[in-house]
């Protein structure tokens, strides 16, 4: 069970034009799903500094309770790798902390 001392990385990808320039592979709703997971994390007691949200297309951080520029990022290859490293480092230094990773997009949802 996720506790307030956990960490979370949420990734939402709607834009797949890098792989399909026609835009036919683009999704609708994955970024909104990631935002919903942020809100759920806050309701479960996670502090904003313990969460990261990566999206294709920047989310207006004013929509996210307590978020700052440090919480948001791009859901591109570099951003996702950086986010996973951030989560791994936080979990390595915290005893007993939990760390769900949620990704919404063509790959589905992973927790």
C-alpha positions in Angstrom: 0.0 0.0 0.0 1.3 3.4 -0.9 2.1 5.6 2.1 2.9 9.2 2.5 6.6 8.4 2.6 6.6 6.9 -0.9 7.6 8.3 -4.2 5.8 8.3 -7.6 6.7 8.8 -11.2 3.7 9.3 -13.6 4.1 9.4 -17.3 1.4 10.3 -19.9 2.0 10.2 -23.6 -0.6 11.4 -26.1 1.7 12.5 -28.9 3.3 9.8 -31.0 4.2 12.0 -34.1 7.9 11.2 -33.6 7.0 7.6 -34.7 4.0 8.4 -36.9 4.2 11.8 -38.5 0.6 11.5 -39.7 -0.6 11.7 -36.1 -2.8 8.6 -36.6 -1.1 6.9 -33.6 -1.8 9.8 -31.2 -3.9 9.2 -28.2 -6.3 11.3 -26.3 -6.5 11.1 -22.5 -3.1 9.7 -21.5 -1.9 13.0 -20.2 -5.2 13.6 -18.3 -4.8 10.1 -16.8 -1.3 11.0 -15.5 -2.7 14.2 -14.0 -5.4 12.1 -12.3 -2.7 9.9 -10.9 -0.9 13.0 -9.5 -4.1 14.1 -7.8 -4.6 10.6 -6.4 -1.1 10.7 -5.0 -1.8 13.9 -3.3 -5.0 12.4 -1.8 -3.0 9.5 -0.5 -0.7 11.9 1.3 2.3 12.1 -1.0 4.1 15.5 -0.8 4.7 17.2 -4.2 8.4 16.9 -3.8 8.0 13.1 -3.8 6.3 13.0 -7.2 7.2 13.6 -10.8 4.9 14.0 -13.8 6.2 13.6 -17.3 3.9 14.3 -20.2 4.0 14.7 -24.0 3.2 18.4 -24.1 3.7 20.3 -20.9 0.9 20.3 -18.4 -0.1 23.6 -16.8 1.4 23.0 -13.3 -1.1 25.4 -11.8 -3.6 22.4 -12.3 -1.5 20.3 -9.9 -1.8 20.9 -6.2 1.6 21.9 -4.9 3.5 21.4 -8.1 6.5 23.4 -9.2 8.8 23.3 -12.3 10.8 20.6 -10.5 7.8 18.2 -10.7 7.1 18.4 -14.4 9.0 17.3 -17.5 8.8 16.1 -21.0 7.9 12.4 -21.6 10.5 12.0 -24.3 13.3 9.4 -24.1 15.7 11.6 -22.1 12.9 12.8 -19.7 11.7 9.3 -19.0 15.2 8.0 -18.4 15.9 10.9 -16.1 12.6 10.3 -14.3 13.3 6.6 -13.8 16.7 7.4 -12.4 15.2 10.0 -10.1 12.8 7.4 -8.7 15.5 4.7 -8.4 17.7 7.1 -6.5 14.9 8.2 -4.1 14.0 4.5 -3.4 17.7 3.6 -2.9 18.1 6.2 -0.2 14.8 5.6 1.6 14.2 2.6 3.8 10.8 1.0 3.4 9.5 3.6 0.9 7.3 2.5 -2.0 7.5 3.8 -5.5 4.8 3.2 -8.0 5.5 4.1 -11.6 2.4 4.8 -13.7 2.6 5.1 -17.5 -0.4 5.8 -19.7 -0.3 5.6 -23.4 -0.1 2.9 -26.0 1.8 0.7 -23.6 -1.0 0.7 -21.1 -0.8 1.3 -17.4 1.9 -0.1 -15.2 1.9 0.1 -11.4 
